[in-house]
Amino acid sequence: MHIPEQALLLRIFIGESDRHGHVPLYEAIVLKAREMQLAGATVLRGPMGYGQSSRLHTTKILRLSEDLPLVIEIVDGEEKIEAFLAELEGMMGSGLVTVEKVRVIQYGEDRSRAT
């Protein structure tokens, strides 16, 4: 698989307890990205954060620790990211989605350099 040097970084900010049907939303997003053959997806779990409601979510408060903030990052070409955004729209009820231009320096292993 190849990613163009000039690509897009898609960031999706959601809560750990957000769901899509019967599965966690983050899992549904990653599986959809894989199904659509995007280059890769990473889910990052944050120890603390807040969103539009200003309600603090942190590992320090036991009752809130089940809904920690998650960030899903996906990098690929503009065409693939735009197609994925159309799918994502129907999956998300709330959260924050951002897109920014990035320059891809390396993706995967350069097998010509392997010894």
Backbone hydrogen bonds in HBPLUS format (Angstrom, degrees):
<---DONOR---> <-ACCEPTOR-->    atom                        ^
c    i                          cat <-CA-CA->   ^        H-A-AA   ^      H-
h    n   atom  resd res      DA  || num        DHA   H-A  angle D-A-AA Bond
n    s   type  num  typ     dist DA aas  dist angle  dist       angle   num
A0104-VAL N   A0005-GLU O   2.70 MM  99  4.65 161.9  1.73 140.8 145.6     1
A0007-ALA N   A0102-VAL O   2.96 MM  95  5.36 161.5  2.00 155.1 158.9     2
A0102-VAL N   A0007-ALA O   2.95 MM  95  5.36 167.5  1.96 137.5 138.4     3
A0008-LEU N   A0076-ASP O   2.85 MM  68  5.71 172.2  1.86 164.3 165.0     4
A0076-ASP N   A0008-LEU O   3.17 MM  68  5.71 153.8  2.24 153.7 161.0     5
A0009-LEU N   A0100-GLU O   2.79 MM  91  5.31 162.4  1.82 158.7 164.9     6
A0100-GLU N   A0009-LEU O   3.04 MM  91  5.31 149.5  2.14 137.5 147.1     7
A0010-LEU N   A0074-ILE O   2.76 MM  64  5.10 175.0  1.77 162.8 162.8     8
A0074-ILE N   A0010-LEU O   2.94 MM  64  5.10 153.6  2.01 146.4 153.4     9
A0011-ARG N   A0098-THR O   2.89 MM  87  5.19 167.7  1.91 147.2 150.6    10
A0098-THR N   A0011-ARG O   2.87 MM  87  5.19 162.6  1.90 151.5 157.3    11
A0012-ILE N   A0072-ILE O   2.92 MM  60  5.03 151.7  2.00 141.9 150.7    12
A0072-ILE N   A0012-ILE O   2.88 MM  60  5.03 157.6  1.93 141.0 148.5    13
A0013-PHE N   A0096-LEU O   2.73 MM  83  4.98 172.6  1.74 158.4 161.1    14
A0096-LEU N   A0013-PHE O   3.01 MM  83  4.98 156.0  2.07 138.2 145.5    15
A0014-ILE N   A0070-LEU O   3.02 MM  56  5.36 160.9  2.06 147.0 153.2    16
A0070-LEU N   A0014-ILE O   2.85 MM  56  5.36 163.8  1.87 159.2 155.8    17
A0018-ASP N   A0015-GLY O   3.09 MM   3  5.42 162.1  2.12 111.5 117.2    18
A0016-GLU N   A0068-LEU O   2.80 MM  52  5.28 142.4  1.94 147.9 160.5    19
A0025-LEU N   A0018-ASP O   2.86 MM   7  5.46 177.4  1.86 128.3 128.3    20
A0020-HIS N   A0023-VAL O   2.90 MM   3  5.62 168.0  1.91 170.5 174.6    21
A0023-VAL N   A0020-HIS O   3.33 MM   3  5.62 168.3  2.35 125.9 125.4    22
A0027-GLU N   A0024-PRO O   3.10 MM   3  5.38 121.4  2.46 102.7 116.5    23
A0028-ALA N   A0024-PRO O   3.08 MM   4  6.44 159.2  2.13 153.4 159.5    24
A0029-ILE N   A0025-LEU O   2.89 MM   4  6.12 156.6  1.94 155.7 161.9    25
A0030-VAL N   A0026-TYR O   3.06 MM   4  6.25 164.8  2.09 146.9 150.6    26
A0031-LEU N   A0027-GLU O   2.94 MM   4  6.09 164.2  1.97 152.1 156.9    27
A0032-LYS N   A0028-ALA O   2.95 MM   4  6.06 152.1  2.03 141.8 149.4    28
A0033-ALA N   A0029-ILE O   2.92 MM   4  6.15 156.3  1.97 149.3 155.9    29
A0034-ARG N   A0030-VAL O   2.97 MM   4  6.22 156.6  2.02 147.9 154.1    30
A0035-GLU N   A0031-LEU O   2.89 MM   4  6.09 157.0  1.95 144.7 151.4    31
A0036-MET N   A0032-LYS O   2.93 MM   4  6.14 146.8  2.05 145.2 153.7    32
A0038-LEU N   A0033-ALA O   2.99 MM   5  5.45 178.1  1.99 156.6 156.2    33
A0037-GLN N   A0034-ARG O   2.99 MM   3  4.91 157.3  2.04 104.6 109.8    34
A0042-THR N   A0073-GLU O   2.98 MM  31  5.28 152.4  2.06 145.0 153.8    35
A0073-GLU N   A0042-THR O   2.86 MM  31  5.28 158.4  1.91 151.6 157.8    36
A0044-LEU N   A0071-VAL O   2.72 MM  27  5.08 165.6  1.74 153.5 158.8    37
A0071-VAL N   A0044-LEU O   2.84 MM  27  5.08 154.7  1.90 145.8 153.8    38
A0046-GLY N   A0069-PRO O   2.79 MM  23  5.20 177.1  1.80 155.4 155.9    39
A0059-THR N   A0047-PRO O   3.14 MM  12  5.68 143.8  2.27 160.2 156.5    40
A0049-GLY N   A0057-HIS O   2.92 MM   8  5.41 140.5  2.07 150.5 159.4    41
A0057-HIS N   A0049-GLY O   2.85 MM   8  5.41 161.5  1.88 168.3 174.2    42
A0054-SER N   A0051-GLY O   2.93 MM   3  5.36 155.6  1.99 117.4 125.4    43
A0064-LEU N   A0061-ILE O   3.06 MM   3  5.68 147.5  2.16 119.2 128.2    44
A0065-SER N   A0062-LEU O   3.19 MM   3  5.20 149.6  2.29 101.8 110.8    45
A0067-ASP N   A0064-LEU O   3.11 MM   3  5.94 167.7  2.13 126.6 130.0    46
A0081-ILE N   A0077-GLY O   3.03 MM   4  6.26 165.0  2.05 160.4 165.3    47
A0082-GLU N   A0078-GLU O   2.89 MM   4  6.00 165.9  1.91 155.1 159.0    48
A0083-ALA N   A0079-GLU O   3.10 MM   4  6.28 156.8  2.16 143.7 149.7    49
A0084-PHE N   A0080-LYS O   2.95 MM   4  6.16 151.3  2.04 143.3 151.6    50
A0085-LEU N   A0081-ILE O   2.87 MM   4  6.14 150.5  1.95 151.1 159.3    51
A0086-ALA N   A0082-GLU O   3.36 MM   4  6.66 147.4  2.48 142.6 149.1    52
A0087-GLU N   A0084-PHE O   3.01 MM   3  5.15 119.6  2.39  99.9 114.7    53
A0088-LEU N   A0084-PHE O   2.83 MM   4  6.10 158.7  1.88 155.5 162.6    54
A0089-GLU N   A0085-LEU O   3.05 MM   4  6.16 149.4  2.15 147.1 152.4    55
A0090-GLY N   A0087-GLU O   3.27 MM   3  5.84 135.3  2.49 110.9 119.6    56
A0091-MET N   A0088-LEU O   2.87 MM   3  5.09 151.1  1.96 109.3 119.0    57
A0092-MET N   A0088-LEU O   3.21 MM   4  6.39 144.7  2.34 164.5 171.9    58
A0113-ARG N   A0110-ASP O   3.08 MM   3  5.81 159.0  2.12 118.8 124.7    59
A0114-ALA N   A0111-ARG O   3.30 MM   3  5.14 150.8  2.39  95.7 104.1    60
